[in-house]
Amino acid sequence: MATDLSKIRNIGIIAHIDAGKTTVTERMLFASGTKHRAGEVDRGTTTTDDDAEEAERGITIYSACVAFPWKVASNPGMPVKQVEVNLIDTPGHVDFTAEVERSLRVLDGAVIVFSAREGVEAQSETVWRQADKYHVPRIAFINKLDREGANFDTLVEEIRDRLGANPVALQIPMGLGPAHVANPFRGVIDLIRMKALTFPEGKEGRKIIEEEIPAEFAVDAALWRDDLLEKLYNYSNELMELALSGEPIPEPLIHKVVRDATVQQQIQPILCGSALHGIGVQPLLDGVAAYLPSPLDKPPVEGRDPTQKSHGKSKKAKEGEPDLPPIKRKPDPKEPFCGLVFKILPYKTGDLSWVRVYSGTLEGNSRVLNPGKNAKENVAQLWRIHASKKDEQLESATAGDIVGVIGLRDSVTGDTLCDTREPILLESIEFPQTVISMAIEPESTADKKKLSETLDMLRKQDPTFTASENEETGQTLIGGMGELHLEVIQHRLQRDFKLNVKVHNPRVSYRETIRTAAEAEGECRRLINGVQHTGVVRVKVEPAPNAAEIVVRAVPDHGLPGEYLAVVMEELENAAQGGGAFGFPLMWLKVTLLGGDVHETESSEIAFRTAANLAFDAAVREAGTVLLEPIMKLEISTPDEHVGDLVSDLQQRRAIINHTQSRGHLTVLHAEAPLEKLFGYSSAMRSLSQGRASCSMTPSTYAAAPDEVLKRFL
């Protein structure tokens, strides 16, 4: 499987739902010759949407991986002639955003797809932020330019303004809209070569015709070309000097500057077309080959030595010592092996774990180390992945590869695998917390054990799915990212695992925080088995509304010896992760250890653990707790005539409308509303708009719940 690393492109297709990601993937497979006929989303015949639920709903739910070769087709002057593409098609629905998260964690580059009609949408912002988080260079593809209401210029501005991006158009469309309008979309203009590209065979063929730019588009093309070069001057002195001297700028130099700036995430090249009608897909693949990074273009992956113990999140060997230097692994087959598990699929013959190989060589029938769990794992088989299935068994995989592994028992999503003799622990993958839960139970007691085992398996496969038993009621509660997420889980239980289950109404995942700062002291003086245990701990709690997580720290002059400090900090962290006055998890909290008193003969770990808990509980009671409810950000696109009805309905749901935006004959409402009031909203919205409105919801923040909600828990 050894391939020249400079020829590998590990990319993802990311976008808002219905922007056309899966259609773009299908056209890429067809254009490369991997498929003889492109599938269609509406007919459920696409390669990457191979799950029954995906085919039925016409949306992507699970990320899928395909591999194919690509030879540059539309531009013979490009510096790269042929590449091997490993492509992951990701979902666009917010409920399945974890699939995007784990994919971007292991990918080198991305193509983000925008609909020219709908523009930058809510989930477009989410996936863009995710790509920023993992420092993923990207190309933007403006799709659906053949749709009524398509607007290329406005969308480029939206990408700049709403996403804080630096879009640089390498192509512009010839015309806009469907065939029946006066100036329909019929091809693209390449601003680097200043040529017009048309696709006469449409979705049935792969032919590209290159010709001179028609006179009606010549002025616009010249203006966009000047804009392109002006932006590139910032990244190349050579380019600027040629321009100032009036000399012609060679095409290879433009490609080099675009590539370098893209890899450094300084710009995002803009390409355009209509994937459904086969326009612009080959130039997009040429752009993937020419501008997105290979594994060699990425910096060496960094990890830490798992044999060195660290204290808390500072990753220090001992309190007071400097941070340990990271371990680096270059993308080289000769380096020690390391890789990351980023997805797990269940199989009857054993789970199929998707692994990105960062360095070294992974061989079948070998042993590797999971340093996070300090456990050795068997790599029984290696497989090439096609969609979500095993395609071809492999003997080995090298740096830059994405492969399926069978034989792992203890490893889960986010775990590192490495050479047993050269351990390294890579950064894991962080997933958002669940926002909704519901009770589930089998219809017969005979299925209870099977349900428990199945939920455990689904939890291993999907990190944003939770399943736990309520100790008070004995009910099994499942949690997820939204109604659709839990609905898909329910259907899987019934369809794939033949489990008849009853589900109850969804429940909101409330949180708690404290009202004000408070200090308290916890004192333990207990006689246990004839031995006196004594310890005193003083703590302070205070709100931290801008904190991403709970912060626990100690003041420098706390006065506790190291052995007692460690147990007190551990106990405070555990207490902070527990529930508040209403039993919901705490958040936005800062806990400070102020100090403690040690008795010469009677102090013990037990005493200080007890004192820490007493101090924390007393401080939280003194501070007072606030019940928080999850707030969702809504973006509703509706014909103008239905705006009034939708606004009225939103106000009844305690929504706040932040602003409205006009897009042609459509109005876009940007609002925020509590999740509790949004159950079943999609159906209500369709009813109010005669099925013509669309909506996306993304988690926004938490806010204090009103008295009407609070009364339920008093």
Secondary structure as GFF3:
##gff-version 3
##sequence-region A 1 714
A	DSSP	three_ten_helix	5	7	.	.	.	ID=ss1
A	DSSP	beta_strand	8	15	.	.	.	ID=ss2
A	DSSP	alpha_helix	21	31	.	.	.	ID=ss3
A	DSSP	alpha_helix	52	57	.	.	.	ID=ss4
A	DSSP	beta_strand	64	71	.	.	.	ID=ss5
A	DSSP	beta_strand	82	89	.	.	.	ID=ss6
A	DSSP	three_ten_helix	94	96	.	.	.	ID=ss7
A	DSSP	alpha_helix	97	106	.	.	.	ID=ss8
A	DSSP	beta_strand	109	115	.	.	.	ID=ss9
A	DSSP	alpha_helix	122	133	.	.	.	ID=ss10
A	DSSP	beta_strand	138	143	.	.	.	ID=ss11
A	DSSP	alpha_helix	152	163	.	.	.	ID=ss12
A	DSSP	beta_strand	167	169	.	.	.	ID=ss13
A	DSSP	beta_strand	171	174	.	.	.	ID=ss14
A	DSSP	beta_strand	187	190	.	.	.	ID=ss15
A	DSSP	beta_strand	195	198	.	.	.	ID=ss16
A	DSSP	three_ten_helix	202	204	.	.	.	ID=ss17
A	DSSP	beta_strand	209	211	.	.	.	ID=ss18
A	DSSP	alpha_helix	215	233	.	.	.	ID=ss19
A	DSSP	alpha_helix	237	244	.	.	.	ID=ss20
A	DSSP	alpha_helix	251	263	.	.	.	ID=ss21
A	DSSP	beta_strand	268	272	.	.	.	ID=ss22
A	DSSP	three_ten_helix	275	277	.	.	.	ID=ss23
A	DSSP	alpha_helix	281	291	.	.	.	ID=ss24
A	DSSP	three_ten_helix	295	297	.	.	.	ID=ss25
A	DSSP	beta_strand	301	304	.	.	.	ID=ss26
A	DSSP	three_ten_helix	312	314	.	.	.	ID=ss27
A	DSSP	beta_strand	327	329	.	.	.	ID=ss28
A	DSSP	beta_strand	338	345	.	.	.	ID=ss29
A	DSSP	beta_strand	352	359	.	.	.	ID=ss30
A	DSSP	beta_strand	361	363	.	.	.	ID=ss31
A	DSSP	beta_strand	366	370	.	.	.	ID=ss32
A	DSSP	beta_strand	375	379	.	.	.	ID=ss33
A	DSSP	beta_strand	381	386	.	.	.	ID=ss34
A	DSSP	beta_strand	389	394	.	.	.	ID=ss35
A	DSSP	beta_strand	396	398	.	.	.	ID=ss36
A	DSSP	beta_strand	402	406	.	.	.	ID=ss37
A	DSSP	beta_strand	416	418	.	.	.	ID=ss38
A	DSSP	beta_strand	425	426	.	.	.	ID=ss39
A	DSSP	beta_strand	436	442	.	.	.	ID=ss40
A	DSSP	three_ten_helix	445	447	.	.	.	ID=ss41
A	DSSP	alpha_helix	448	461	.	.	.	ID=ss42
A	DSSP	beta_strand	466	469	.	.	.	ID=ss43
A	DSSP	beta_strand	476	480	.	.	.	ID=ss44
A	DSSP	alpha_helix	483	495	.	.	.	ID=ss45
A	DSSP	beta_strand	501	503	.	.	.	ID=ss46
A	DSSP	beta_strand	507	508	.	.	.	ID=ss47
A	DSSP	beta_strand	511	514	.	.	.	ID=ss48
A	DSSP	beta_strand	518	528	.	.	.	ID=ss49
A	DSSP	beta_strand	531	543	.	.	.	ID=ss50
A	DSSP	beta_strand	551	554	.	.	.	ID=ss51
A	DSSP	alpha_helix	562	577	.	.	.	ID=ss52
A	DSSP	beta_strand	589	597	.	.	.	ID=ss53
A	DSSP	alpha_helix	605	623	.	.	.	ID=ss54
A	DSSP	beta_strand	625	639	.	.	.	ID=ss55
A	DSSP	three_ten_helix	640	642	.	.	.	ID=ss56
A	DSSP	alpha_helix	643	652	.	.	.	ID=ss57
A	DSSP	beta_strand	656	663	.	.	.	ID=ss58
A	DSSP	beta_strand	666	674	.	.	.	ID=ss59
A	DSSP	three_ten_helix	675	678	.	.	.	ID=ss60
A	DSSP	alpha_helix	681	688	.	.	.	ID=ss61
A	DSSP	beta_strand	694	704	.	.	.	ID=ss62
A	DSSP	alpha_helix	707	710	.	.	.	ID=ss63
A	DSSP	three_ten_helix	711	713	.	.	.	ID=ss64
###
